[in-house]
Amino acid sequence: MSKSSKYNGDDIWKNNVEKINSELFTLTYGSVVAQLCRDFNNNYHEVNNQLDKMGYNIGLRLIEEFLAKTGVRRCQTFRETSEIISKIGFKIFLNIVPTIENWSSDNKTCSLILPEPNPLTEFVELPITTDSKISKELWYSQILCGVLRGALQMVQLDVDVNFVKDVLRGDDRTEIRLKLNKVLKDEIPAGED
């Protein structure tokens, strides 16, 4: 791979990779969020937890597909891993390329800035007129945090992943914060024996 195309998801997207219909996923995802809100009587903290768990389980399995399609070698640093997630992972599965900003001095914490429109929220408006708690408590795209956490755990990275801003809630941008807690050494992931 040339230096300029080292982290470029466009090549994989163009080369006969099965493309996910992001509009269909978006519409389906909206139904899932709405059903969880009903099931948990608009307890948005619990809805966030459920979306995170769903995403985590998706991430545990999605990493295998990612590695099979890309043939990406093992990353040497968290910074390199973050670049691959941004430029290849998001491109393959959601056809977007987030930017990475706000690195901490120890290179263990960064922000992933999703471009607008976020495919998960493209057709969504939160009903803040009928429920003021929703814009303060619900992280609509929380499933992405779970996906990232699950996928990174499968490549031996224990990471905290949290939303800090969301355009859907009235913020200026959609920002996910990633914090590397530790590199796991030859540990079996949770739920695997």
Secondary structure in CASP SS format (residue, H / E / C, confidence):
PFRMAT SS
TARGET T0000
AUTHOR 0000-0000-0000
METHOD secondary structure of the structure
MODEL  1
M C 1.00
S C 1.00
K C 1.00
S C 1.00
S C 1.00
K C 1.00
Y C 1.00
N C 1.00
G H 1.00
D H 1.00
D H 1.00
I H 1.00
W H 1.00
K H 1.00
N C 1.00
N C 1.00
V C 1.00
E C 1.00
K C 1.00
I C 1.00
N C 1.00
S H 1.00
E H 1.00
L H 1.00
F H 1.00
T H 1.00
L H 1.00
T H 1.00
Y H 1.00
G H 1.00
S H 1.00
V H 1.00
V H 1.00
A H 1.00
Q H 1.00
L H 1.00
C H 1.00
R H 1.00
D H 1.00
F C 1.00
N C 1.00
N C 1.00
N C 1.00
Y H 1.00
H H 1.00
E H 1.00
V H 1.00
N H 1.00
N H 1.00
Q H 1.00
L H 1.00
D H 1.00
K H 1.00
M H 1.00
G H 1.00
Y H 1.00
N H 1.00
I H 1.00
G H 1.00
L H 1.00
R H 1.00
L H 1.00
I H 1.00
E H 1.00
E H 1.00
F H 1.00
L H 1.00
A H 1.00
K H 1.00
T H 1.00
G C 1.00
V C 1.00
R C 1.00
R C 1.00
C C 1.00
Q C 1.00
T C 1.00
F H 1.00
R H 1.00
E H 1.00
T H 1.00
S H 1.00
E H 1.00
I H 1.00
I H 1.00
S H 1.00
K H 1.00
I H 1.00
G H 1.00
F H 1.00
K H 1.00
I H 1.00
F H 1.00
L H 1.00
N C 1.00
I C 1.00
V C 1.00
P C 1.00
T E 1.00
I E 1.00
E E 1.00
N C 1.00
W C 1.00
S C 1.00
S C 1.00
D C 1.00
N C 1.00
K C 1.00
T E 1.00
C E 1.00
S E 1.00
L E 1.00
I E 1.00
L E 1.00
P C 1.00
E C 1.00
P C 1.00
N C 1.00
P C 1.00
L C 1.00
T C 1.00
E C 1.00
F C 1.00
V C 1.00
E C 1.00
L C 1.00
P C 1.00
I C 1.00
T C 1.00
T C 1.00
D C 1.00
S C 1.00
K C 1.00
I H 1.00
S H 1.00
K H 1.00
E H 1.00
L C 1.00
W C 1.00
Y C 1.00
S C 1.00
Q C 1.00
I H 1.00
L H 1.00
C H 1.00
G H 1.00
V H 1.00
L H 1.00
R H 1.00
G H 1.00
A H 1.00
L H 1.00
Q H 1.00
M H 1.00
V C 1.00
Q C 1.00
L E 1.00
D E 1.00
V E 1.00
D E 1.00
V E 1.00
N E 1.00
F E 1.00
V E 1.00
K E 1.00
D C 1.00
V H 1.00
L H 1.00
R H 1.00
G C 1.00
D C 1.00
D C 1.00
R C 1.00
T E 1.00
E E 1.00
I E 1.00
R E 1.00
L E 1.00
K E 1.00
L E 1.00
N E 1.00
K E 1.00
V E 1.00
L C 1.00
K C 1.00
D C 1.00
E C 1.00
I C 1.00
P C 1.00
A C 1.00
G C 1.00
E C 1.00
D C 1.00
END
